[in-house]
């Protein structure tokens, strides 16, 4: 069936700060766990991203900033010079398709486990509050969640420095910018929210204090990249990793308003509910952030092609990030352009498997037509 939909805005060029994008389709960051035990980017990963380089902008999978930040098997890192060098093959391949690429910087926080930590230490968090849900459903046999260790006040600056050094390595690898992963119940998000931040020092209590950790990370990273090459991702509706705080609306509008002052590349909002919703009120829609954030807004999480065009035409968003559709459709932009149907969604089992199957073997529309 030909479900042709015209998407004149979604497929139109966009200027992201000083960076020209060929369209407004963003490849969302998605953990795919193909970096091996050494967490080293590979030729396989370069092939995966290059296949999807018709996107206007690619944001890499979450990339850990330190050994402490590890929380999932075989995710890539950016905490050694060797990893930084290995990322160059990915950047070079994507740039050959004239596509900019940002690296998403990640610390998994309490979503980690002592089995990932040096000397089997406990994972760290703002407060010693355990994730109150089953282990993450991947084929990785992840053990039950542990109660994390609260970071000491004087340790926080060390984590901020890990972010800065990760940005330095990303810059040396040739990345066009970085995205700070402050969503989905990982370390930064747990500082931002009252549910997980029960601190009594200058990083806890009122929202100004809970925002301080993210503020310090932004200010450290913009000493490396100009602010218009730094994005931040937030998940105001998110329940993933046992999140959701009663003051979510006021808090996230405050945070977005504070971030507005820097002239960032964009604010990336998981406003869709495909990843779950905490149900503590009405969902926060991307349009609410227009009043407090003047820069580009990226919508994400379950958008269809039609919904993306509507969000752009009503000017609530400037760019739309697609995740799961990009897993099984390397030529997603071409499918949008020509009204070609999408491949069936990928099985969840291949999202986090370790090899080329379910990773670089999804056919383009034209390949599937040639086969049939």
C-alpha positions as CSV (number, residue, x, y, z in Angstrom):
1,X,0.0,0.0,0.0
2,X,1.3,3.4,-0.9
3,X,0.7,5.7,2.0
4,X,2.3,8.8,0.5
5,X,2.2,11.7,2.9
6,X,3.7,15.1,2.0
7,X,6.1,16.3,4.7
8,X,7.3,19.6,3.2
9,X,8.5,20.9,6.6
10,X,10.0,17.6,8.0
11,X,12.0,17.2,4.8
12,X,13.1,20.9,4.6
13,X,16.6,22.2,5.4
14,X,17.2,23.7,8.9
15,X,20.0,25.8,10.3
16,X,21.0,24.5,13.7
17,X,23.0,27.4,15.0
18,X,25.8,27.6,12.4
19,X,25.2,24.0,11.3
20,X,23.2,23.4,8.1
21,X,20.9,20.3,8.3
22,X,19.6,18.8,5.0
23,X,16.2,18.0,6.7
24,X,14.6,18.2,10.1
25,X,14.7,14.4,10.8
26,X,16.9,13.5,13.7
27,X,18.2,10.0,14.4
28,X,17.5,9.7,18.1
29,X,20.1,8.2,20.5
30,X,19.5,4.5,21.1
31,X,21.5,2.0,23.0
32,X,22.4,-0.8,20.6
33,X,25.2,-2.6,22.6
34,X,27.6,-3.4,19.7
35,X,30.8,-2.0,21.1
36,X,32.1,-5.2,22.7
37,X,33.6,-5.8,26.2
38,X,36.2,-3.1,25.6
39,X,33.4,-0.5,24.8
40,X,35.3,0.3,21.7
41,X,33.5,1.8,18.6
42,X,33.9,-0.5,15.6
43,X,33.6,-0.7,11.8
44,X,30.2,-2.4,12.4
45,X,29.0,0.7,14.2
46,X,30.3,3.0,11.5
47,X,28.3,0.9,9.0
48,X,25.2,1.2,11.1
49,X,25.3,5.0,11.4
50,X,26.3,5.5,7.8
51,X,23.3,3.5,6.6
52,X,21.1,6.0,8.4
53,X,23.0,9.1,7.3
54,X,20.1,10.5,5.2
55,X,18.9,12.0,8.6
56,X,19.5,15.7,9.0
57,X,21.3,15.1,12.3
58,X,22.5,11.9,14.0
59,X,22.8,11.7,17.7
60,X,24.8,8.6,18.8
61,X,23.8,6.1,21.3
62,X,24.4,7.0,24.9
63,X,28.2,6.9,25.4
64,X,29.6,6.4,28.9
65,X,31.9,9.2,30.2
66,X,33.8,7.1,32.8
67,X,34.1,3.5,34.0
68,X,31.8,4.6,36.9
69,X,29.1,5.6,34.3
70,X,28.8,2.1,32.9
71,X,25.5,0.4,33.3
72,X,24.8,-1.9,30.3
73,X,26.9,-4.5,28.6
74,X,28.8,-3.6,25.4
75,X,27.8,0.1,25.2
76,X,30.5,2.4,23.8
77,X,32.7,4.7,26.0
78,X,34.5,8.0,25.6
79,X,36.7,7.8,28.7
80,X,40.0,6.7,27.1
81,X,42.0,8.2,24.2
82,X,41.8,4.8,22.5
83,X,38.0,5.0,22.5
84,X,38.2,8.6,21.2
85,X,40.4,7.5,18.3
86,X,38.1,4.5,17.5
87,X,35.1,6.9,17.3
88,X,36.8,8.8,14.4
89,X,35.9,6.0,11.9
90,X,32.2,6.5,12.8
91,X,32.4,10.3,12.4
92,X,34.4,10.2,9.2
93,X,32.0,7.7,7.6
94,X,28.9,9.8,8.6
95,X,30.6,13.1,7.5
96,X,31.3,11.5,4.1
97,X,27.5,11.5,3.7
98,X,27.5,15.2,4.6
99,X,25.6,14.6,7.8
100,X,26.5,16.2,11.2
101,X,26.8,13.9,14.2
102,X,26.5,14.7,17.9
103,X,27.7,12.3,20.6
104,X,25.3,11.7,23.5
105,X,27.2,11.8,26.9
106,X,25.9,9.4,29.5
107,X,26.3,8.4,33.2
108,X,23.9,5.7,34.1
109,X,23.9,6.5,37.8
110,X,21.8,4.2,40.0
111,X,20.6,2.3,36.9
112,X,24.1,0.6,37.0
113,X,25.0,-2.4,39.1
114,X,28.1,-3.3,41.2
115,X,29.0,-5.9,38.6
116,X,29.8,-3.0,36.2
117,X,31.8,-1.1,38.8
118,X,35.5,-1.2,39.6
119,X,36.1,-3.4,42.7
120,X,32.3,-4.1,42.7
121,X,31.5,-0.8,44.3
122,X,27.9,0.3,44.5
123,X,26.6,2.5,41.7
124,X,26.3,6.2,42.5
125,X,23.3,8.5,42.7
126,X,22.3,11.8,44.4
127,X,20.7,9.8,47.2
128,X,20.7,6.2,48.4
129,X,17.3,5.4,46.8
130,X,16.9,2.1,44.9
131,X,15.0,1.7,41.6
132,X,11.8,0.1,42.7
133,X,11.1,-2.1,39.6
134,X,12.2,-5.2,37.9
135,X,15.6,-5.3,36.2
136,X,15.8,-3.8,32.7
137,X,14.3,-6.2,30.2
138,X,17.2,-7.1,27.9
139,X,18.6,-10.4,27.1
140,X,21.5,-9.5,29.4
141,X,20.3,-11.3,32.6
142,X,20.6,-8.1,34.5
143,X,20.5,-8.8,38.3
144,X,18.1,-7.0,40.6
145,X,18.6,-3.3,41.3
146,X,20.8,-2.4,44.3
147,X,20.5,0.6,46.6
148,X,23.1,3.1,45.2
149,X,25.6,5.0,47.2
150,X,25.0,8.8,47.5
151,X,27.8,10.8,46.0
152,X,29.7,12.9,48.5
153,X,29.5,16.6,47.9
154,X,33.2,16.8,47.0
155,X,32.9,14.0,44.5
156,X,30.4,15.8,42.3
157,X,33.0,18.1,40.8
158,X,34.9,15.0,39.7
159,X,31.9,13.7,37.8
160,X,31.5,17.1,36.2
161,X,35.2,16.9,35.1
162,X,34.5,13.5,33.6
163,X,31.8,15.1,31.4
164,X,34.2,17.8,30.4
165,X,37.0,15.4,29.4
166,X,34.5,13.2,27.5
167,X,33.5,16.3,25.5
168,X,37.2,17.0,24.8
169,X,37.6,13.5,23.4
170,X,34.4,13.8,21.4
171,X,35.8,17.0,19.9
172,X,39.1,15.4,19.1
173,X,37.2,12.5,17.4
174,X,35.6,15.1,15.1
175,X,32.0,15.2,16.5
176,X,30.1,18.3,15.5
177,X,28.7,18.6,19.0
178,X,27.5,16.7,22.1
179,X,24.1,16.0,23.7
180,X,24.0,15.9,27.5
181,X,21.8,12.9,28.5
182,X,19.7,14.3,31.4
183,X,16.7,12.0,30.8
184,X,15.3,8.6,31.6
185,X,16.3,8.2,35.2
186,X,20.1,8.2,34.7
187,X,22.4,10.2,36.9
188,X,21.6,13.8,35.9
189,X,17.8,13.2,35.8
190,X,17.9,11.7,39.4
191,X,19.6,14.9,40.6
192,X,16.8,17.0,38.9
193,X,13.9,15.2,40.5
194,X,12.5,15.3,44.0
195,X,11.7,11.6,43.9
196,X,15.3,10.6,43.7
197,X,17.1,13.6,45.1
198,X,16.8,13.8,48.9
199,X,20.1,15.7,49.5
200,X,20.5,18.3,52.1
201,X,23.6,20.0,50.6
202,X,23.7,22.6,47.9
203,X,22.7,20.0,45.3
204,X,19.4,19.1,47.0
205,X,16.2,20.7,48.2
206,X,14.7,23.5,46.0
207,X,14.8,23.1,42.2
208,X,17.6,25.7,41.9
209,X,19.8,23.3,43.9
210,X,18.7,20.2,42.1
211,X,19.5,21.9,38.8
212,X,23.0,22.8,39.9
213,X,24.6,19.5,38.8
214,X,23.3,19.9,35.2
215,X,24.2,23.6,35.3
216,X,27.8,22.8,36.2
217,X,28.0,20.1,33.5
218,X,26.7,22.5,30.8
219,X,29.1,25.2,31.9
220,X,32.1,22.7,31.9
221,X,31.2,21.4,28.4
222,X,30.7,24.9,26.8
223,X,34.4,25.5,27.6
224,X,35.1,22.7,25.0
225,X,32.3,23.1,22.4
226,X,30.5,26.4,21.7
227,X,27.1,26.5,23.3
228,X,25.4,26.3,19.9
229,X,27.0,22.8,19.5
230,X,25.7,21.5,22.8
231,X,22.2,20.0,23.3
232,X,20.4,18.7,26.4
233,X,17.8,15.9,26.6
234,X,15.1,15.8,29.2
235,X,12.2,13.4,29.8
236,X,9.5,15.4,31.8
237,X,6.9,12.6,31.4
238,X,9.2,9.7,31.9
239,X,8.6,6.8,34.3
240,X,11.5,4.7,33.0
241,X,13.9,3.7,35.7
242,X,11.2,4.4,38.3
243,X,11.0,8.2,37.7
244,X,8.3,10.8,38.0
245,X,8.0,13.6,40.7
246,X,4.9,15.5,41.7
247,X,6.4,18.9,40.9
248,X,7.5,17.8,37.4
249,X,5.8,20.6,35.5
250,X,7.2,23.5,37.4
251,X,10.6,21.9,37.7
252,X,11.1,21.1,34.1
253,X,9.8,24.5,33.0
254,X,12.3,26.1,35.4
255,X,15.1,23.9,34.1
256,X,14.3,24.7,30.5
257,X,14.2,28.4,31.3
258,X,17.6,28.2,33.0
259,X,19.1,26.4,30.0
260,X,17.6,29.0,27.7
261,X,20.3,31.5,28.9
262,X,23.2,29.6,27.2
263,X,22.1,29.7,23.6
264,X,22.3,25.9,23.3
265,X,22.0,24.0,20.0
266,X,18.7,22.6,21.1
267,X,16.5,21.2,23.9
268,X,15.6,17.6,23.1
269,X,12.3,16.6,24.8
270,X,10.9,13.2,25.2
271,X,7.3,14.5,25.1
272,X,5.8,11.5,23.5
273,X,4.5,8.7,25.8
274,X,5.8,5.7,24.0
275,X,8.4,5.1,26.7
276,X,5.8,5.2,29.5
277,X,4.2,8.0,31.6
278,X,4.3,8.6,35.3
279,X,0.6,9.7,35.4
280,X,1.2,12.4,38.1
281,X,-0.9,14.9,36.1
282,X,-1.4,15.7,32.5
283,X,1.5,15.0,30.1
284,X,3.8,17.8,29.3
285,X,3.6,18.6,25.6
286,X,6.5,20.2,23.7
287,X,4.5,23.4,23.1
288,X,4.7,24.3,26.8
289,X,8.4,24.7,26.5
290,X,8.1,27.3,23.8
291,X,7.4,30.0,26.4
292,X,10.6,29.4,28.3
293,X,13.1,28.1,25.7
294,X,13.8,30.3,22.7
295,X,16.2,28.0,20.9
296,X,15.4,24.9,18.7
297,X,13.2,22.3,20.3
298,X,13.4,18.6,19.3
299,X,10.4,16.4,19.8
300,X,10.8,12.7,20.4
301,X,9.2,9.4,21.5
302,X,6.7,7.8,19.2
303,X,6.1,10.5,16.6
304,X,4.7,9.3,13.3
305,X,5.6,11.1,10.0
306,X,2.2,12.8,10.1
307,X,2.5,13.9,13.8
308,X,6.0,15.2,13.1
309,X,4.7,17.4,10.2
310,X,1.9,18.7,12.4
311,X,4.3,19.6,15.2
312,X,6.5,21.4,12.8
313,X,3.7,23.2,11.0
314,X,2.2,24.4,14.3
315,X,5.7,25.6,15.3
316,X,5.7,23.7,18.6
317,X,8.9,21.9,17.5
318,X,11.8,22.6,15.1
319,X,13.1,19.1,14.6
320,X,11.7,15.6,15.3
321,X,13.8,12.7,16.5
322,X,12.9,9.2,15.4
323,X,14.2,6.1,17.3
324,X,12.6,2.7,16.7
325,X,11.7,3.6,13.1
326,X,15.4,4.1,12.4
327,X,16.3,0.7,13.8
328,X,14.4,-1.2,11.1
329,X,14.5,1.5,8.3
330,X,18.0,2.6,7.5
331,X,16.4,4.7,4.7
332,X,13.7,6.3,6.8
333,X,14.1,9.7,5.2
334,X,13.8,8.2,1.7
335,X,10.7,6.4,2.8
336,X,9.2,9.6,4.2
337,X,10.2,11.4,1.0
338,X,8.6,8.9,-1.4
339,X,5.7,7.7,0.7
340,X,7.1,4.2,0.8
341,X,5.8,2.0,3.6
342,X,8.1,1.2,6.6
343,X,9.6,-2.1,7.4
344,X,7.9,-4.0,10.3
345,X,9.3,-2.9,13.7
346,X,12.4,-4.7,14.8
347,X,11.9,-7.3,17.5
348,X,13.0,-6.1,20.9
349,X,15.4,-9.0,21.2
350,X,17.7,-7.5,18.5
351,X,17.7,-4.0,20.0
352,X,20.5,-5.1,22.4
353,X,22.0,-8.1,20.8
354,X,25.7,-8.0,20.1
355,X,26.3,-8.8,16.4
356,X,25.4,-7.6,12.9
357,X,22.0,-9.4,12.9
358,X,19.1,-7.0,13.7
359,X,21.6,-4.1,13.3
360,X,22.9,-3.5,9.8
361,X,20.9,-6.1,7.9
362,X,17.5,-4.3,7.6
363,X,16.7,-3.8,3.8
364,X,16.1,-0.4,2.3
365,X,12.8,-0.1,0.5
366,X,14.5,-0.5,-2.9
367,X,16.4,-3.6,-1.7
368,X,13.2,-5.2,-0.5
369,X,11.5,-4.5,-3.8
370,X,14.5,-6.1,-5.7
371,X,14.2,-9.1,-3.4
372,X,10.5,-9.5,-3.9
